[in-house]
Amino acid sequence: MKRTLYCSLVSFLMCSGAFGQQKGNLGAGFMFGEPTGIAWNYRMSQTNAIDGAIGFLPYERYRLNLDYLWEVHPFRERSLGIHYGPGLAFGFGATRYVAVGGDYFYRESDLGFGVRGVVGLDYLIPRSPVDVFVEVAPVIEMAPASASTVDAGFGVRFYF
């Protein structure tokens, strides 16, 4: 599994260089962390974007995130930016142990819902349609029970 994921990532990065400077508004790639899976970003303008991820979490759970982002470039390096904004998180799948308030209990299968706030850094590689990002997102779970957690991850996206 790790070898396949590594080979896919290396192939993705090698192929992305073949497309030169063409950069579109839609980016898709991989994210590692919580969740680990597929990440995408659609740039609506220079300062606004919608992004999301679908992937897996520990204990056989799956997560879908959807965020509205503002993007700013406060650094001298114009390729480095900060993104932040609100979002939604949906969790589903069978699990054996779910942490709620420090207690663990057995749960067959539940659909979870929560709100999240995202803040992160992204770096658009010059003369390439590839960006690398890292982000942190506090999550307030509202269903099936109230709880809070923090998602964190890093990834790479190819824009076409």
URHU-V42640 format. One record per pair of residues at least 24 apart in sequence whose ideal C-beta (glycine too) atoms are under 7 Angstrom apart, sorted by sequence separation. I is the first residue (numbers start at 1). J is the second residue. If there is no record, write none. Layout:
# URHU-V42640
I&J + I&J
This chain:
# URHU-V42640
31&55 + 47&71 + 65&89 + 132&156 + 89&114 + 114&139 + 115&140 + 63&89 + 64&90 + 114&140 + 130&156 + 131&157 + 88&115 + 89&116 + 114&141 + 35&63 + 63&91 + 114&142 + 130&158 + 62&91 + 86&115 + 87&116 + 112&141 + 113&142 + 129&158 + 61&91 + 62&92 + 113&143 + 129&159 + 62&93 + 86&117 + 87&118 + 112&143 + 129&160 + 61&93 + 112&144 + 60&93 + 85&118 + 49&83 + 60&94 + 61&95 + 84&118 + 110&144 + 60&95 + 84&119 + 116&151 + 59&95 + 59&96 + 83&120 + 59&97 + 82&121 + 83&122 + 80&121 + 81&122 + 80&123 + 79&123 + 79&124 + 100&145 + 101&147 + 79&126 + 100&147 + 69&118 + 87&137 + 89&139 + 67&118 + 27&131 + 21&127 + 23&129 + 22&129 + 19&129 + 17&128 + 16&128 + 16&129 + 16&130 + 39&155 + 41&157 + 13&130 + 34&151 + 33&151 + 34&152 + 39&157 + 33&152 + 34&153 + 33&153 + 32&153 + 33&154 + 31&153 + 32&154 + 32&155 + 31&155 + 30&155 + 29&155 + 30&156 + 29&156 + 29&157 + 28&157 + 29&158 + 27&157 + 28&158 + 27&158 + 27&159 + 26&159 + 26&160 + 24&159 + 23&159 + 24&160 + 16&158 + 13&156 + 12&158
